[in-house]
């Protein structure tokens, strides 16, 4: 939908879950973190979001699952993108307290709608944009904490990526305190949330000269690996591919767990790992012709 100053905003705040109460205040708190009704402990969902920066552009990928315990799983978008075609494109990925992340995105959109003195269209660099998001994040957390009596963790972490004018595309990880780090050519990807399961492929594969489409497939494999190892990270999977210097909204895709293309990505990666394992050098006592199937049938002897 179109907003003030012709900004195209495609982020979503409304929950997509069937439960109509999901996202509404509960004992003064809503979103990822809820006090347990029985013990007073806090359970929170995990998130996995990542972005990669290659010569051809930027790739953003995120899951959509949040929960307040094992019996209250819901779906929220963690990807919010803004575009003024021909001038700038920005994408924000979020992890952490859902009340905070929604508050940050809502404030950013209000600043655009009200043509505030500082908003995304007025900033001249991606570093300034990261500062802006960091300041809002810290302010929203303070406001949430001031109203809280349950010692809730309101922290949220963001990845901001995009391009403003002739500046090179860039990505930043913005911490709850408002400070941030920049990706580098030696480490051209950033992750937030449940990062450990999807990191190995990124470490081995992602490099600046990787094609944009290959980087996107790598992101989906990283997400698939995470979802297989942690059930609190779940579909729909959102993928956004931004081509460098286009200053357009990019190519946005979403995948359910049953999507044929997404399933094929996971299946072929698993098959490729098995073939790679079978191709590894044999121990001295093994037959040169022993393959993975034979070893499995013989109990590894």
Backbone as CSV, one residue per row, in Angstrom:
resi,resn,N_x,N_y,N_z,CA_x,CA_y,CA_z,C_x,C_y,C_z
1,UNK,0.838,-1.190,0.000,0.000,0.000,0.000,0.869,1.234,0.000
2,UNK,0.341,2.319,-0.500,1.112,3.536,-0.634,0.902,4.414,0.586
3,UNK,1.966,5.092,1.005,1.918,5.936,2.175,2.474,7.306,1.828
4,UNK,2.501,8.167,2.845,3.014,9.521,2.687,4.405,9.491,2.061
5,UNK,4.691,10.479,1.256,5.978,10.589,0.565,6.212,9.442,-0.411
6,UNK,5.135,8.810,-0.858,5.190,7.754,-1.875,6.031,6.561,-1.444
7,UNK,6.110,6.319,-0.136,6.848,5.142,0.337,5.978,3.918,0.167
8,UNK,6.558,2.882,-0.364,5.870,1.604,-0.466,6.309,0.751,0.702
9,UNK,5.368,0.463,1.625,5.698,-0.321,2.802,4.995,-1.649,2.703
10,UNK,5.744,-2.734,2.783,5.151,-4.056,2.625,5.326,-4.918,3.860
11,UNK,5.765,-4.321,4.965,5.814,-5.066,6.219,4.412,-5.313,6.729
12,UNK,4.282,-6.284,7.658,2.971,-6.618,8.199,3.047,-6.667,9.706
13,UNK,2.060,-6.063,10.369,1.981,-6.111,11.811,0.906,-7.071,12.289
14,UNK,-0.144,-7.282,11.513,-1.266,-8.090,11.974,-0.910,-9.563,12.000
15,UNK,-1.356,-10.306,13.041,-1.086,-11.733,13.104,-1.868,-12.482,12.053
16,UNK,-1.284,-13.578,11.564,-1.943,-14.410,10.578,-2.494,-15.682,11.194
17,UNK,-2.334,-15.833,12.506,-2.756,-17.062,13.156,-4.265,-17.134,13.271
18,UNK,-4.770,-18.357,13.427,-6.210,-18.549,13.542,-6.726,-18.056,14.878
19,UNK,-5.906,-18.090,15.934,-6.324,-17.661,17.253,-6.524,-16.153,17.269
20,UNK,-7.781,-15.647,17.463,-8.010,-14.205,17.390,-7.411,-13.441,18.554
21,UNK,-6.989,-14.150,19.622,-6.427,-13.468,20.773,-4.928,-13.309,20.681
22,UNK,-4.295,-14.004,19.731,-2.850,-13.921,19.585,-2.458,-12.498,19.230
23,UNK,-1.499,-11.959,19.958,-1.030,-10.600,19.701,-1.729,-9.560,20.536
24,UNK,-2.832,-9.930,21.250,-3.516,-8.981,22.110,-2.882,-8.998,23.487
25,UNK,-3.001,-7.890,24.256,-2.382,-7.851,25.576,-2.871,-8.974,26.477
26,UNK,-1.956,-9.546,27.223,-2.267,-10.588,28.184,-1.480,-10.270,29.446
27,UNK,-2.191,-9.826,30.503,-1.529,-9.398,31.725,-0.500,-8.312,31.436
28,UNK,-0.824,-7.439,30.490,0.049,-6.313,30.191,1.181,-6.627,29.251
29,UNK,1.250,-7.868,28.729,2.366,-8.274,27.880,1.817,-9.019,26.689
30,UNK,2.417,-8.864,25.531,1.987,-9.652,24.391,3.170,-9.955,23.507
31,UNK,3.009,-10.975,22.666,4.045,-11.300,21.709,4.835,-12.528,22.086
32,UNK,6.155,-12.483,21.886,7.006,-13.646,22.093,7.111,-14.045,23.558
33,UNK,7.007,-13.106,24.476,7.261,-13.395,25.871,5.979,-13.282,26.681
34,UNK,5.643,-14.307,27.445,4.490,-14.312,28.330,4.877,-14.930,29.655
35,UNK,4.386,-14.398,30.775,4.606,-15.093,32.029,3.835,-16.402,32.032
36,UNK,4.433,-17.448,32.565,3.729,-18.715,32.695,2.647,-18.575,33.757
37,UNK,1.469,-19.101,33.476,0.369,-18.993,34.413,0.616,-19.832,35.665
38,UNK,1.478,-20.847,35.579,1.662,-21.744,36.707,2.908,-21.440,37.525
39,UNK,4.000,-21.123,36.880,5.261,-21.014,37.608,5.843,-19.615,37.643
40,UNK,5.337,-18.726,36.810,5.905,-17.389,36.742,7.134,-17.301,35.876
41,UNK,7.604,-18.422,35.340,8.747,-18.392,34.429,8.301,-17.896,33.078
42,UNK,9.262,-17.529,32.234,8.945,-16.988,30.920,9.445,-17.918,29.845
43,UNK,8.560,-18.274,28.925,8.943,-19.059,27.775,8.913,-18.142,26.560
44,UNK,9.805,-18.344,25.634,9.781,-17.509,24.438,10.164,-18.332,23.233
45,UNK,9.686,-17.900,22.125,9.975,-18.621,20.891,11.352,-18.255,20.387
46,UNK,11.909,-19.109,19.560,13.130,-18.782,18.853,12.759,-18.254,17.476
47,UNK,13.688,-17.557,16.902,13.523,-16.963,15.587,14.783,-17.274,14.802
48,UNK,14.671,-17.339,13.499,15.887,-17.370,12.695,15.709,-16.445,11.511
49,UNK,16.575,-15.456,11.429,16.608,-14.523,10.306,18.057,-14.360,9.864
50,UNK,18.247,-14.181,8.576,19.602,-13.961,8.066,19.562,-13.083,6.827
51,UNK,20.679,-12.460,6.581,20.855,-11.726,5.338,22.267,-11.972,4.829
52,UNK,22.412,-12.031,3.514,23.722,-12.178,2.894,23.926,-11.032,1.911
53,UNK,25.165,-10.585,1.832,25.524,-9.486,0.928,26.562,-10.003,-0.059
54,UNK,26.165,-10.125,-1.304,27.075,-10.526,-2.367,27.157,-9.386,-3.377
55,UNK,28.050,-9.523,-4.312,28.258,-8.450,-5.289,26.970,-8.092,-6.015
56,UNK,26.147,-9.099,-6.289,24.914,-8.861,-7.031,23.798,-8.216,-6.239
57,UNK,23.909,-8.205,-4.919,22.859,-7.593,-4.124,22.723,-8.211,-2.753
58,UNK,21.507,-8.186,-2.216,21.222,-8.635,-0.857,20.142,-9.701,-0.864
59,UNK,20.269,-10.659,0.044,19.249,-11.688,0.241,18.809,-11.637,1.699
60,UNK,17.503,-11.626,1.915,16.939,-11.631,3.264,16.068,-12.876,3.412
61,UNK,16.151,-13.530,4.562,15.350,-14.732,4.784,14.934,-14.779,6.248
62,UNK,13.681,-15.156,6.510,13.201,-15.231,7.887,12.123,-16.287,8.020
63,UNK,12.015,-16.847,9.229,10.889,-17.724,9.526,9.745,-16.865,10.046
64,UNK,8.630,-17.496,10.399,7.454,-16.721,10.812,6.796,-17.268,12.072
65,UNK,7.476,-18.126,12.815,6.836,-18.754,13.972,7.157,-18.007,15.252
66,UNK,6.135,-17.763,16.056,6.313,-17.261,17.416,5.415,-18.083,18.317
67,UNK,5.748,-18.107,19.598,4.892,-18.831,20.528,5.111,-18.338,21.947
68,UNK,4.124,-18.627,22.777,4.213,-18.306,24.198,4.083,-19.602,24.982
69,UNK,4.776,-20.617,24.551,4.665,-21.933,25.155,4.308,-22.957,24.105
70,UNK,4.341,-24.213,24.490,4.136,-25.291,23.522,2.713,-25.371,22.999
71,UNK,1.758,-24.772,23.697,0.358,-24.889,23.274,-0.178,-23.607,22.656
72,UNK,0.693,-22.658,22.332,0.226,-21.385,21.771,1.186,-20.941,20.682
73,UNK,1.170,-21.664,19.572,2.047,-21.355,18.442,1.297,-20.462,17.464
74,UNK,1.910,-19.417,17.005,1.260,-18.499,16.082,2.257,-18.029,15.036
75,UNK,1.757,-17.253,14.088,2.564,-16.852,12.935,2.552,-15.331,12.802
76,UNK,3.728,-14.757,12.762,3.893,-13.328,12.512,5.037,-13.138,11.530
77,UNK,4.902,-12.189,10.653,6.007,-11.856,9.771,7.105,-11.157,10.560
78,UNK,8.338,-11.545,10.316,9.490,-10.906,10.940,10.291,-10.105,9.917
79,UNK,9.716,-9.946,8.728,10.367,-9.216,7.646,9.500,-8.012,7.274
80,UNK,10.095,-6.839,7.300,9.370,-5.602,6.983,10.214,-4.814,5.980
81,UNK,9.639,-4.505,4.817,10.438,-3.816,3.815,9.774,-2.534,3.355
82,UNK,10.625,-1.555,3.057,10.204,-0.214,2.681,10.913,0.146,1.370
83,UNK,10.210,0.821,0.483,10.841,1.200,-0.777,10.265,2.502,-1.306
84,UNK,11.147,3.401,-1.674,10.812,4.563,-2.484,11.484,4.296,-3.839
85,UNK,10.755,3.777,-4.814,11.380,3.341,-6.075,12.254,4.430,-6.693
86,UNK,13.456,4.022,-7.082,14.400,4.940,-7.698,15.218,5.740,-6.710
87,UNK,14.863,5.663,-5.412,15.583,6.453,-4.413,16.217,5.582,-3.330
88,UNK,15.433,4.667,-2.738,15.979,3.833,-1.670,15.112,2.616,-1.412
89,UNK,15.789,1.581,-0.899,15.123,0.344,-0.496,15.721,-0.099,0.831
90,UNK,14.854,-0.494,1.779,15.326,-0.972,3.072,14.478,-2.158,3.517
91,UNK,15.135,-3.099,4.186,14.441,-4.265,4.729,14.903,-4.469,6.165
92,UNK,13.938,-4.728,7.048,14.215,-4.912,8.463,13.768,-6.304,8.889
93,UNK,14.686,-7.084,9.480,14.383,-8.391,10.049,14.447,-8.271,11.561
94,UNK,13.553,-8.980,12.262,13.447,-8.788,13.709,13.483,-10.100,14.471
95,UNK,14.040,-10.042,15.672,14.052,-11.180,16.585,13.955,-10.646,18.005
96,UNK,13.246,-11.383,18.858,13.130,-10.961,20.248,11.698,-10.733,20.649
97,UNK,11.500,-9.861,21.623,10.170,-9.604,22.146,9.265,-9.031,21.066
98,UNK,8.131,-9.678,20.847,7.250,-9.282,19.758,6.607,-7.925,20.002
99,UNK,6.303,-7.609,21.269,5.757,-6.290,21.574,6.739,-5.195,21.171
100,UNK,8.017,-5.439,21.418,9.034,-4.452,21.056,9.198,-4.347,19.551
101,UNK,9.308,-5.489,18.861,9.526,-5.427,17.414,8.346,-4.777,16.711
102,UNK,7.124,-5.084,17.151,5.966,-4.430,16.547,5.958,-2.946,16.857
103,UNK,6.361,-2.588,18.089,6.401,-1.172,18.449,7.405,-0.396,17.624
104,UNK,8.551,-0.999,17.344,9.582,-0.330,16.537,9.080,-0.109,15.115
105,UNK,8.518,-1.145,14.501,8.043,-1.010,13.118,6.878,-0.020,13.050
106,UNK,5.993,-0.060,14.028,4.866,0.875,14.051,5.357,2.312,14.151
107,UNK,6.356,2.545,15.001,6.904,3.895,15.148,7.556,4.355,13.843
108,UNK,8.289,3.479,13.180,8.914,3.839,11.916,7.857,4.233,10.884
109,UNK,6.760,3.471,10.841,5.710,3.779,9.876,4.982,5.070,10.225
110,UNK,4.774,5.305,11.521,4.135,6.553,11.934,4.993,7.758,11.560
111,UNK,6.298,7.638,11.718,7.190,8.740,11.349,7.081,9.049,9.858
112,UNK,6.930,8.012,9.043,6.749,8.224,7.607,5.419,8.904,7.335
113,UNK,4.341,8.368,7.915,3.000,8.889,7.659,2.851,10.338,8.106
114,UNK,3.508,10.682,9.211,3.387,12.030,9.771,4.488,12.974,9.287
115,UNK,5.319,12.473,8.400,6.441,13.258,7.876,7.236,13.893,9.018
116,UNK,7.639,13.043,9.958,8.417,13.506,11.107,9.747,14.091,10.639
117,UNK,10.382,14.832,11.535,11.649,15.477,11.179,12.686,14.445,10.743
118,UNK,12.668,13.272,11.391,13.581,12.193,11.030,12.762,10.953,10.714
119,UNK,12.889,10.458,9.506,12.329,9.158,9.150,13.134,8.581,7.991
120,UNK,12.754,7.408,7.532,13.590,6.669,6.590,13.882,7.435,5.304
121,UNK,12.962,8.266,4.862,13.183,9.005,3.620,14.150,10.164,3.803
122,UNK,14.295,10.655,5.036,15.150,11.814,5.289,16.604,11.436,5.551
123,UNK,16.886,10.168,5.749,18.236,9.740,6.096,19.089,9.608,4.845
124,UNK,20.357,9.946,4.964,21.217,10.012,3.778,22.147,8.816,3.625
125,UNK,22.164,7.905,4.594,23.036,6.737,4.505,22.435,5.586,5.287
126,UNK,22.895,4.369,4.993,22.435,3.202,5.724,22.909,3.253,7.181
127,UNK,24.075,3.842,7.429,24.544,3.977,8.807,23.604,4.862,9.616
128,UNK,23.120,5.942,9.011,22.147,6.796,9.688,20.848,6.038,9.941
129,UNK,20.453,5.218,8.991,19.246,4.416,9.169,19.407,3.437,10.325
130,UNK,20.598,2.824,10.447,20.848,1.908,11.558,20.800,2.654,12.892
131,UNK,21.360,3.866,12.951,21.282,4.693,14.158,19.824,4.973,14.520
132,UNK,19.039,5.316,13.517,17.618,5.641,13.717,16.859,4.455,14.298
133,UNK,17.040,3.278,13.719,16.366,2.083,14.232,16.851,1.765,15.642
134,UNK,18.150,1.910,15.883,18.693,1.633,17.203,18.115,2.534,18.274
135,UNK,17.953,3.810,17.965,17.380,4.749,18.928,15.928,4.413,19.230
136,UNK,15.150,4.093,18.187,13.746,3.723,18.403,13.649,2.448,19.225
137,UNK,14.502,1.471,18.916,14.495,0.203,19.634,14.735,0.422,21.128
138,UNK,15.762,1.201,21.448,16.065,1.468,22.853,14.920,2.206,23.540
139,UNK,14.303,3.158,22.845,13.204,3.932,23.424,11.981,3.057,23.679
140,UNK,11.635,2.205,22.708,10.480,1.327,22.879,10.709,0.369,24.042
141,UNK,11.913,-0.169,24.166,12.203,-1.070,25.284,12.067,-0.357,26.625
142,UNK,12.536,0.869,26.711,12.398,1.630,27.970,10.932,1.837,28.317
143,UNK,10.143,2.215,27.315,8.723,2.448,27.562,8.016,1.182,27.998
144,UNK,8.347,0.060,27.376,7.739,-1.215,27.763,8.134,-1.574,29.187
145,UNK,9.407,-1.419,29.520,9.896,-1.805,30.842,9.281,-0.943,31.936
146,UNK,9.044,0.335,31.641,8.459,1.237,32.638,7.044,0.834,33.017
147,UNK,6.347,0.140,32.107,4.970,-0.281,32.383,4.887,-1.701,32.921
148,UNK,6.020,-2.377,33.014,6.032,-3.807,33.350,6.269,-4.028,34.839
149,UNK,5.587,-5.001,35.399,5.780,-5.366,36.794,6.219,-6.815,36.937
150,UNK,6.495,-7.495,35.821,6.809,-8.929,35.857,8.240,-9.237,35.436
151,UNK,9.087,-8.207,35.375,10.488,-8.407,34.982,10.601,-9.111,33.634
152,UNK,9.765,-8.730,32.709,9.772,-9.323,31.375,10.977,-8.838,30.581
153,UNK,11.505,-9.716,29.750,12.609,-9.341,28.872,12.023,-8.723,27.604
154,UNK,12.213,-7.434,27.420,11.670,-6.733,26.263,12.710,-6.501,25.180
155,UNK,13.847,-7.166,25.254,14.911,-6.915,24.291,14.541,-7.415,22.895
156,UNK,15.024,-6.712,21.892,14.829,-7.093,20.492,16.089,-6.753,19.711
157,UNK,16.382,-7.585,18.734,17.538,-7.393,17.861,17.060,-7.343,16.421
158,UNK,17.692,-6.524,15.606,17.261,-6.337,14.223,18.449,-6.489,13.267
159,UNK,18.124,-6.870,12.038,19.056,-6.717,10.923,18.424,-5.733,9.947
160,UNK,19.154,-4.701,9.618,18.699,-3.712,8.643,19.601,-3.781,7.428
161,UNK,19.005,-3.913,6.255,19.781,-3.938,5.027,19.095,-3.141,3.946
162,UNK,19.857,-2.729,2.967,19.265,-1.992,1.862,20.259,-1.110,1.153
163,UNK,19.718,-0.139,0.436,20.555,0.781,-0.337,19.857,2.128,-0.414
164,UNK,20.629,3.180,-0.213,20.120,4.550,-0.316,20.894,5.273,-1.410
165,UNK,20.199,5.662,-2.465,20.813,6.400,-3.556,21.987,5.668,-4.174
166,UNK,23.085,6.406,-4.383,24.267,5.848,-5.029,25.183,5.115,-4.053
167,UNK,24.850,5.127,-2.771,25.642,4.410,-1.785,25.579,2.908,-2.054
168,UNK,26.639,2.196,-1.728,26.657,0.759,-1.902,25.650,0.095,-0.961
169,UNK,25.034,-1.032,-1.374,24.155,-1.770,-0.457,24.937,-2.160,0.805
170,UNK,24.231,-2.273,1.924,24.885,-2.607,3.187,23.892,-3.257,4.123
171,UNK,24.409,-4.010,5.090,23.575,-4.618,6.123,24.190,-4.350,7.490
172,UNK,23.324,-4.209,8.510,23.753,-3.920,9.864,22.960,-4.790,10.840
173,UNK,23.635,-5.286,11.875,22.959,-5.934,12.984,22.837,-4.918,14.117
174,UNK,21.589,-4.694,14.566,21.316,-3.664,15.569,20.941,-4.348,16.879
175,UNK,21.716,-4.107,17.909,21.538,-4.775,19.192,20.486,-4.063,20.050
176,UNK,19.998,-4.724,21.103,18.968,-4.108,21.960,19.387,-2.764,22.545
177,UNK,20.687,-2.592,22.807,21.165,-1.338,23.389,21.191,-0.196,22.381
178,UNK,20.990,-0.497,21.092,20.969,0.533,20.067,22.242,0.605,19.239
179,UNK,23.318,-0.045,19.696,24.549,-0.066,18.899,24.440,-1.118,17.806
180,UNK,25.373,-1.123,16.874,25.262,-2.024,15.736,26.629,-2.373,15.181
181,UNK,26.642,-3.448,14.370,27.853,-3.829,13.643,27.502,-3.932,12.163
182,UNK,28.526,-3.816,11.329,28.375,-3.856,9.881,28.947,-5.167,9.359
183,UNK,28.291,-5.765,8.373,28.869,-6.962,7.752,30.156,-6.577,7.020
184,UNK,31.003,-7.580,6.757,32.267,-7.303,6.094,32.469,-8.262,4.931
185,UNK,33.447,-7.977,4.084,33.709,-8.844,2.937,34.199,-10.223,3.387
186,UNK,34.850,-10.288,4.569,35.301,-11.579,5.096,34.172,-12.349,5.763
187,UNK,33.101,-11.645,6.095,31.965,-12.257,6.786,30.693,-11.630,6.213
188,UNK,30.346,-11.963,4.948,29.273,-11.237,4.240,27.868,-11.733,4.547
189,UNK,27.637,-12.147,5.789,26.282,-12.509,6.186,26.080,-12.164,7.653
190,UNK,24.825,-11.938,8.038,24.450,-11.652,9.417,23.282,-12.551,9.791
191,UNK,23.232,-12.972,11.047,22.160,-13.839,11.538,21.670,-13.329,12.887
192,UNK,20.383,-13.544,13.168,19.839,-13.278,14.493,18.913,-14.427,14.866
193,UNK,18.757,-14.650,16.166,17.900,-15.724,16.642,18.672,-17.019,16.794
194,UNK,18.076,-18.101,16.344,18.655,-19.440,16.457,19.648,-19.656,15.323
195,UNK,20.899,-19.234,15.539,21.843,-19.135,14.427,22.690,-20.380,14.213
196,UNK,22.834,-21.240,15.238,23.903,-22.245,15.175,23.667,-23.326,14.129
197,UNK,22.412,-23.719,13.876,22.170,-24.818,12.943,22.354,-24.398,11.485
198,UNK,22.071,-23.142,11.176,22.176,-22.691,9.799,23.486,-22.027,9.449
199,UNK,24.379,-21.901,10.428,25.636,-21.170,10.194,26.671,-21.961,9.394
200,UNK,26.807,-23.287,9.578,27.883,-23.995,8.872,27.867,-23.820,7.362
201,UNK,26.711,-23.899,6.725,26.683,-23.733,5.266,27.065,-22.310,4.880
202,UNK,26.657,-21.332,5.664,27.018,-19.947,5.354,28.529,-19.760,5.463
203,UNK,29.125,-20.331,6.516,30.577,-20.220,6.685,31.333,-20.825,5.511
204,UNK,30.835,-21.939,4.989,31.551,-22.656,3.932,31.274,-22.123,2.534
205,UNK,30.092,-21.547,2.318,29.654,-21.258,0.949,29.615,-19.776,0.615
206,UNK,29.130,-18.941,1.542,28.868,-17.539,1.198,30.160,-16.758,1.057
207,UNK,30.310,-16.123,-0.071,31.440,-15.248,-0.361,30.930,-14.151,-1.302
208,UNK,31.622,-13.028,-1.368,31.097,-11.898,-2.148,30.809,-12.206,-3.607
209,UNK,31.572,-13.120,-4.244,31.372,-13.371,-5.665,30.307,-14.437,-5.949
210,UNK,29.638,-14.928,-4.918,28.546,-15.880,-5.129,27.408,-15.180,-5.854
211,UNK,26.754,-15.872,-6.788,25.646,-15.239,-7.504,24.490,-14.964,-6.550
212,UNK,23.663,-13.996,-6.892,22.544,-13.602,-6.043,21.569,-14.766,-5.858
213,UNK,21.281,-15.488,-6.930,20.347,-16.608,-6.840,20.928,-17.754,-6.017
214,UNK,22.242,-18.018,-6.182,22.880,-19.056,-5.377,22.865,-18.673,-3.903
215,UNK,23.075,-17.391,-3.609,23.002,-16.928,-2.224,21.598,-17.127,-1.662
216,UNK,20.580,-16.924,-2.498,19.204,-17.129,-2.049,18.942,-18.609,-1.755
217,UNK,19.434,-19.501,-2.611,19.273,-20.937,-2.346,20.025,-21.338,-1.080
218,UNK,21.201,-20.760,-0.878,21.975,-21.034,0.321,21.197,-20.597,1.565
219,UNK,20.535,-19.453,1.486,19.730,-18.973,2.612,18.598,-19.944,2.926
220,UNK,17.958,-20.487,1.887,16.876,-21.444,2.109,17.397,-22.741,2.721
221,UNK,18.569,-23.188,2.309,19.162,-24.384,2.917,19.483,-24.116,4.383
222,UNK,20.032,-22.944,4.671,20.338,-22.570,6.043,19.070,-22.562,6.897
223,UNK,17.988,-22.022,6.349,16.717,-22.002,7.058,16.175,-23.416,7.244
224,UNK,16.247,-24.228,6.191,15.747,-25.597,6.254,16.500,-26.402,7.309
225,UNK,17.819,-26.245,7.361,18.621,-26.956,8.355,18.221,-26.556,9.771
226,UNK,17.929,-25.278,9.958,17.519,-24.793,11.274,16.161,-25.355,11.663
227,UNK,15.228,-25.363,10.716,13.890,-25.869,11.003,13.900,-27.361,11.320
228,UNK,14.794,-28.113,10.699,14.887,-29.550,10.969,15.426,-29.824,12.368
229,UNK,16.230,-28.902,12.893,16.885,-29.122,14.183,16.188,-28.418,15.342
230,UNK,15.322,-27.462,15.059,14.643,-26.723,16.121,13.196,-26.456,15.702
231,UNK,12.250,-27.120,16.373,10.848,-27.021,15.957,10.244,-25.665,16.284
232,UNK,10.929,-24.835,17.087,10.374,-23.516,17.374,10.648,-22.515,16.258
233,UNK,11.422,-22.923,15.276,11.607,-22.123,14.059,10.760,-22.774,12.980
234,UNK,9.825,-22.019,12.399,8.890,-22.671,11.493,8.362,-21.785,10.394
235,UNK,7.650,-22.405,9.433,7.117,-21.701,8.272,5.928,-20.824,8.660
236,UNK,5.523,-19.972,7.715,6.064,-19.750,6.368,7.458,-19.116,6.402
237,UNK,8.247,-19.465,5.403,9.568,-18.878,5.223,9.443,-17.724,4.237
238,UNK,9.973,-16.577,4.595,9.946,-15.408,3.715,11.341,-15.191,3.132
239,UNK,11.379,-14.913,1.844,12.645,-14.687,1.140,12.503,-13.434,0.291
240,UNK,13.476,-12.541,0.401,13.470,-11.320,-0.404,14.836,-11.173,-1.061
241,UNK,14.833,-10.969,-2.365,16.062,-10.841,-3.141,16.111,-9.433,-3.733
242,UNK,17.112,-8.662,-3.304,17.273,-7.294,-3.797,18.507,-7.211,-4.679
243,UNK,18.320,-6.765,-5.914,19.435,-6.630,-6.843,20.097,-5.269,-6.661
244,UNK,21.414,-5.272,-6.493,22.166,-4.048,-6.231,21.897,-2.983,-7.287
245,UNK,21.727,-1.748,-6.815,21.552,-0.548,-7.637,20.203,-0.477,-8.350
246,UNK,19.312,-1.442,-8.087,17.989,-1.370,-8.732,17.101,-0.342,-8.052
247,UNK,17.260,-0.160,-6.743,16.426,0.754,-5.950,14.945,0.470,-6.176
248,UNK,14.626,-0.807,-6.289,13.255,-1.271,-6.436,12.941,-2.234,-5.292
249,UNK,11.677,-2.641,-5.205,11.220,-3.430,-4.060,11.833,-4.825,-4.006
250,UNK,12.372,-5.319,-5.089,12.995,-6.638,-5.077,11.995,-7.749,-5.323
251,UNK,12.482,-8.956,-5.310,11.646,-10.136,-5.569,11.326,-10.805,-4.235
252,UNK,10.053,-10.821,-3.867,9.614,-11.367,-2.586,8.905,-12.696,-2.800
253,UNK,9.312,-13.714,-2.013,8.716,-15.045,-2.093,8.402,-15.532,-0.692
254,UNK,7.348,-16.330,-0.569,7.025,-16.961,0.707,6.746,-18.435,0.471
255,UNK,7.211,-19.285,1.386,7.116,-20.730,1.210,6.484,-21.375,2.434
256,UNK,5.475,-22.178,2.203,4.945,-23.029,3.255,5.819,-24.271,3.367
257,UNK,5.581,-25.059,4.403,6.361,-26.278,4.592,6.114,-27.281,3.470
258,UNK,4.955,-27.168,2.809,4.591,-28.115,1.756,4.863,-27.575,0.353
259,UNK,5.442,-26.400,0.257,5.726,-25.827,-1.055,6.684,-26.741,-1.827
260,UNK,6.351,-27.126,-3.064,7.190,-28.072,-3.813,8.633,-27.598,-3.992
261,UNK,8.807,-26.322,-4.300,10.169,-25.814,-4.496,10.953,-25.874,-3.194
262,UNK,10.345,-25.430,-2.096,11.040,-25.423,-0.810,11.356,-26.847,-0.350
263,UNK,10.417,-27.770,-0.532,10.674,-29.168,-0.168,11.812,-29.746,-1.006
264,UNK,11.832,-29.382,-2.296,12.881,-29.878,-3.173,14.259,-29.377,-2.734
265,UNK,14.324,-28.133,-2.288,15.591,-27.579,-1.796,16.117,-28.437,-0.646
266,UNK,15.255,-28.749,0.326,15.675,-29.538,1.469,16.048,-30.961,1.103
267,UNK,15.236,-31.580,0.248,15.495,-32.971,-0.137,16.796,-33.097,-0.917
268,UNK,17.010,-32.189,-1.860,18.229,-32.280,-2.665,19.472,-31.980,-1.839
269,UNK,19.343,-31.092,-0.865,20.490,-30.827,-0.001,20.831,-32.071,0.811
270,UNK,19.819,-32.742,1.346,20.060,-33.967,2.115,20.699,-35.041,1.240
271,UNK,20.198,-35.189,0.022,20.771,-36.177,-0.893,22.214,-35.829,-1.231
272,UNK,22.486,-34.543,-1.426,23.846,-34.112,-1.728,24.800,-34.384,-0.577
273,UNK,24.332,-34.204,0.659,25.176,-34.499,1.817,25.515,-35.986,1.881
274,UNK,24.538,-36.836,1.577,24.789,-38.273,1.580,25.809,-38.645,0.512
275,UNK,25.690,-38.036,-0.672,26.662,-38.322,-1.734,28.056,-37.833,-1.340
276,UNK,28.112,-36.661,-0.705,29.407,-36.132,-0.277,30.030,-37.027,0.788
277,UNK,29.199,-37.510,1.720,29.704,-38.410,2.748,30.239,-39.693,2.130
278,UNK,29.534,-40.205,1.138,29.947,-41.440,0.483,31.253,-41.256,-0.298
279,UNK,31.542,-39.995,-0.664,32.729,-39.714,-1.466,33.965,-39.420,-0.618
280,UNK,33.809,-39.408,0.691,34.960,-39.123,1.560,35.959,-40.274,1.524
281,UNK,37.252,-39.994,1.791,38.271,-41.051,1.790,37.912,-42.167,2.772
282,UNK,38.259,-43.421,2.384,37.974,-44.581,3.223,39.091,-44.794,4.245
283,UNK,38.725,-45.430,5.368,39.732,-45.886,6.318,40.530,-47.018,5.691
284,UNK,41.707,-47.293,6.235,42.605,-48.287,5.644,41.985,-49.683,5.601
285,UNK,41.117,-49.988,6.591,40.544,-51.337,6.632,39.295,-51.505,5.783
286,UNK,38.822,-50.427,5.179,37.609,-50.510,4.367,37.939,-50.918,2.938
287,UNK,36.976,-51.561,2.309,37.085,-51.831,0.890,36.902,-50.533,0.125
288,UNK,37.639,-50.376,-0.926,37.539,-49.149,-1.729,36.167,-49.002,-2.348
289,UNK,35.422,-50.105,-2.444,34.107,-50.055,-3.084,32.970,-49.946,-2.071
290,UNK,33.302,-49.972,-0.771,32.250,-49.859,0.233,31.559,-48.512,0.102
291,UNK,30.251,-48.544,0.019,29.526,-47.280,-0.056,28.666,-47.097,1.190
292,UNK,28.020,-45.984,1.266,27.257,-45.639,2.462,26.157,-46.648,2.721
293,UNK,25.471,-47.084,1.679,24.373,-48.029,1.851,24.876,-49.351,2.414
294,UNK,25.995,-49.872,1.873,26.543,-51.130,2.360,26.993,-51.020,3.806
295,UNK,27.633,-49.891,4.149,28.111,-49.697,5.515,26.941,-49.661,6.494
296,UNK,25.850,-49.052,6.098,24.673,-48.978,6.961,24.073,-50.352,7.171
297,UNK,23.974,-51.128,6.078,23.392,-52.465,6.188,24.254,-53.396,7.049
298,UNK,25.582,-53.183,7.059,26.495,-54.039,7.813,26.778,-53.488,9.213
299,UNK,26.007,-52.467,9.608,26.201,-51.921,10.945,27.487,-51.149,11.112
300,UNK,28.063,-50.698,10.007,29.274,-49.889,10.070,30.538,-50.718,10.197
301,UNK,30.446,-52.064,10.134,31.621,-52.930,10.266,32.284,-53.169,8.915
